[in-house]
């Protein structure tokens, strides 16, 4: 039910929530299977205490909350649990690490966490949704800038059957930056969020799925594959938030 209009929410409006739920279950199961932090939590600074306990918390909280997100009645509570945990991770782990170890790797890690926060926020029913969208938009800008800074790493990932690999890397980076700016300033933000999610989904299908299917997968390839799936689901959830609340609150 759409609380703003009193009308029943169309079934397709729940797809973003379900995609995010599936991603949370996925990383939860991975964490339990490997008994270690997966790519969405890495890198975990050495100064973080109770690492063994955190490994299980980082697996069980997404897993159980992801299951809760599937059912409409428990979805809001599950999203608030995730939002609380992701915010704590952002403020207590990522922010201090950014001060202690500034750099591109730490920036990438903080943006991944910010995207998780944004997705959980828009599903939680908590107000100030615009703050979540700003976090998401800033992360998209960083992802875009990273394409320019690490062109030698991104251009070779473009599928061989596509020409002009460097040009595609530039275009991809520019579209992420443009989407982030549009989301932050509120001009065609919903369209920008949807296109950013679509672009990340295409990364998964055109780049990482063929690499994984080919076998002989490096740990870094598997990590990027998992991150791509989760970030796509998060983007989908953020894009869907514009259906019920097209104007910032």
C-alpha positions in Angstrom: 0.0 0.0 0.0 1.3 3.4 -0.9 1.1 5.5 2.3 1.2 8.8 0.3 -1.8 8.1 -1.9 -3.7 5.3 -0.2 -3.5 3.2 -3.3 -2.2 -0.3 -3.6 1.4 -0.4 -4.8 1.9 -2.2 -8.2 3.7 -5.5 -8.0 6.6 -4.2 -10.1 7.3 -1.5 -7.6 8.4 -4.2 -5.2 11.1 -5.5 -7.5 13.8 -3.2 -6.2 13.1 -4.3 -2.6 13.1 -7.9 -3.6 16.4 -7.5 -5.6 18.0 -5.9 -2.5 16.6 -8.6 -0.3 18.1 -11.3 -2.6 21.5 -9.4 -2.5 21.5 -9.3 1.3 20.7 -13.0 1.5 23.5 -13.7 -1.0 26.2 -11.9 0.9 24.9 -13.4 4.2 25.2 -16.9 2.9 28.6 -16.1 1.4 29.8 -14.9 4.8 28.6 -18.0 6.6 30.1 -20.3 4.0 33.5 -18.6 4.0 33.5 -17.6 7.7 35.1 -14.3 6.6 34.2 -10.8 5.6 33.1 -10.6 2.0 33.9 -7.8 -0.5 31.1 -5.5 0.8 32.8 -5.3 4.2 36.4 -5.4 3.1 38.9 -4.0 3.9 38.3 -4.4 7.6 41.0 -2.3 9.4 43.3 -4.2 11.8 42.3 -2.0 14.7 38.7 -3.2 14.6 38.1 -5.4 17.7 36.0 -8.6 18.0 36.7 -9.5 14.4 35.4 -13.1 14.7 32.1 -11.9 16.2 31.8 -9.2 13.5 32.3 -11.9 10.8 29.1 -13.6 11.9 27.2 -10.4 12.5 28.1 -9.2 9.0 26.7 -12.5 7.7 23.7 -13.1 9.9 22.3 -9.5 9.9 22.1 -9.2 6.1 20.8 -12.8 5.8 18.0 -12.5 8.3 17.1 -9.0 7.3 17.1 -10.0 3.7 14.6 -12.7 4.5 12.5 -10.2 6.4 12.6 -7.8 3.4 10.8 -10.3 1.2 7.5 -10.0 3.2 5.8 -6.6 3.1 4.8 -6.7 6.7 8.3 -7.2 8.0 10.1 -5.3 5.2 10.3 -1.9 7.0 11.6 -3.3 10.2 14.2 -5.4 8.4 15.3 -2.4 6.4 15.7 -0.4 9.6 17.9 -3.1 11.1 20.1 -3.0 8.0 20.2 0.8 8.0 21.3 0.9 11.7 24.0 -1.7 11.1 25.3 -0.1 7.9 25.3 3.3 9.5 27.3 2.0 12.4 29.8 0.5 10.0 30.0 3.7 8.0 30.5 5.9 11.1 32.6 3.6 13.4 34.7 1.7 10.8 34.8 3.5 7.5 35.0 7.2 8.7 37.9 6.6 11.1 39.7 4.5 8.5 39.4 7.3 6.1 41.2 9.6 8.5 43.8 7.0 9.4 44.4 5.6 5.9 43.2 8.1 3.3 43.5 6.8 -0.2 41.6 5.4 -3.2 41.0 2.0 -1.6 39.5 3.5 1.5 37.4 5.9 -0.6 36.1 2.9 -2.6 35.2 1.1 0.6 33.4 4.0 2.1 31.4 4.5 -1.1 30.3 0.9 -1.1 29.0 1.2 2.4 27.3 4.5 1.5 25.4 2.8 -1.3 24.3 0.1 1.2 23.2 2.8 3.6 21.2 4.6 0.9 19.4 1.4 -0.2 18.4 0.4 3.3 17.4 4.0 4.1 14.9 4.4 1.2 13.3 1.1 2.2 13.1 1.8 5.9 10.4 4.4 5.9 12.7 6.8 7.7 12.2 10.4 6.5 14.8 12.7 4.9 15.0 10.3 1.9 17.0 13.0 0.1 19.9 12.4 2.4 20.0 8.8 1.3 19.9 9.9 -2.3 22.7 12.3 -1.8 24.9 9.5 -0.4 24.1 7.4 -3.4 24.7 10.3 -5.8 28.1 11.1 -4.2 29.1 7.5 -4.5 28.1 7.4 -8.2 30.3 10.5 -8.8 33.3 8.7 -7.1 32.7 5.6 -9.2 32.7 7.7 -12.3 35.9 9.5 -11.3 37.6 6.2 -10.6 37.0 5.2 -14.2 39.2 8.1 -15.3 41.8 7.7 -12.6 42.2 3.9 -13.3 41.7 3.9 -17.1 44.3 1.2 -17.5 42.3 -1.1 -15.3 38.8 -0.3 -16.6 39.4 -0.2 -20.4 40.6 -3.8 -20.6 37.4 -5.0 -19.0 35.3 -3.8 -21.9 34.1 -6.9 -23.8 36.3 -7.7 -26.8 33.5 -7.6 -29.3 32.9 -3.9 -28.5 35.2 -1.5 -30.3 36.9 1.6 -28.8 37.5 0.2 -25.3 39.0 3.5 -24.0 36.1 5.5 -25.3 33.6 3.2 -23.5 35.6 3.5 -20.3 35.4 7.3 -20.6 31.7 7.2 -21.4 30.9 4.9 -18.5 32.8 7.2 -16.1 31.1 10.3 -17.4 27.6 8.7 -17.2 28.2 7.8 -13.5 29.3 11.3 -12.7 26.3 12.8 -14.6 23.9 10.5 -12.8 25.3 11.4 -9.4 25.0 15.1 -10.1 21.4 14.7 -11.3 20.5 12.7 -8.2 22.0 15.3 -5.9 20.5 18.4 -7.5 17.1 16.7 -8.0 16.8 17.1 -11.8 15.6 13.8 -13.4 16.9 12.1 -10.3 14.7 9.0 -10.7 15.8 8.5 -14.3 19.4 9.0 -13.4 19.2 6.5 -10.5 17.5 4.0 -12.8 20.1 4.4 -15.5 23.0 4.1 -13.0 21.5 0.8 -11.8 21.0 -0.4 -15.3 24.6 0.4 -16.1 25.9 -1.5 -13.1 23.6 -4.4 -14.1 25.1 -4.4 -17.6 28.6 -4.6 -16.0 27.5 -7.7 -14.2 26.0 -9.3 -17.3 28.6 -8.3 -19.9 31.8 -8.3 -17.9 31.7 -10.4 -14.7 29.3 -13.1 -15.7 31.5 -14.2 -18.7 34.6 -14.0 -16.6 33.1 -16.2 -13.9 31.6 -18.6 -16.5 35.0 -19.0 -18.2 36.5 -20.5 -15.0 39.9 -20.0 -13.5 38.5 -17.1 -11.5 40.9 -15.0 -9.5 39.7 -13.9 -6.0 39.6 -10.3 -7.2 37.3 -11.3 -10.1 34.9 -13.1 -7.7 34.9 -10.0 -5.4 34.1 -7.7 -8.2 31.3 -10.0 -9.4 29.8 -10.0 -5.9 30.1 -6.3 -5.5 28.6 -5.7 -8.9 25.5 -7.8 -8.0 25.0 -6.0 -4.7 25.6 -2.5 -6.0 23.1 -3.2 -8.8 20.5 -4.3 -6.4 21.1 -1.3 -4.2 20.8 1.1 -7.1 17.5 -0.6 -8.1 16.1 0.0 -4.6 17.1 3.7 -4.7 15.6 4.1 -8.2 12.4 2.5 -7.0 12.2 5.0 -4.2 11.2 7.7 -6.7 8.0 6.0 -7.5 6.3 6.7 -4.2 8.1 10.0 -3.3 9.2 11.9 -6.5 9.9 15.0 -4.6 12.6 15.2 -1.8 11.3 15.1 1.8 
